[in-house]
Amino acid sequence: VHPKHAKKIDLCLQSGWMSEEIYFTFECKRLNNNPVLAKEYVKEGMMRFISCEYANNCKVGGMIVYLIDGSVSDNVCLINEKINTHGRLNANDELKSEEPIDDFKDIYSSKHTRDKCPSPLKIYHIFCGFQHFYKT
């Protein structure tokens, strides 16, 4: 793929520490309790990791969700519905709740096998609420 046409990751944290390369990639997506955006979240977000377009040499990736409408649990249900109707994915790929970090509890993860990459993948899904900015 020519660099002008390559898909670009939204956020990448990279550091060399004690002769070990540290690399963590995030893709950011909006969700608004709408099945269309949930489908795009799976197709244009998660699948880019699973198909090795992003983080092909990494075992971990991240999705940052800008939640503009609806609850976290409702949007997670929509994502899981889209995962189960995707064709390549199934219930084993669904988002599952992770342990909170201090008071922040809107953290989920999903585990995936990848066809083109040697290692399995774990994606962390971090939901950030922006609903109050979009209320009219």
Phi, psi and omega in degrees: 000132177293141182306328179294334184253358181289144176288140183251135176288149183283320184211131179227126175255125185220138180202146171257124182221124180051048178064016177241129179279126178249129187215123178224129186247136175238139169249136182250138180217152174268145171225143182218035179064030183240129181301331181295313179290328176296321178295317177296324178302316180288310187288314186262357179243283183302316184294336176292328173285313185295324180276003177073017171292325177244144171052044185294338178257012183247152177264352184222143175218176181219147173239128175254124183257124170268100185273111184256349176199147178086171180273162176300312184297322177295319180290324175297318177300318178298316179299313181297325174298316180292326175299315184286345177251007185289321183109308179276337185250166178209191184302333177294340182266001184295156175287137178230145183295141176253166176296140178295155171251108189053240181269355183272115187246357186272056181240130179230167174216160175219147181243141187217148167265150182234137182286319189264351182243146185289333187256150172293169186228139170241126177252128172267134181245115184249118184263120180247119184280123176236020185301321184292340177282339186253000179287139180256000000 
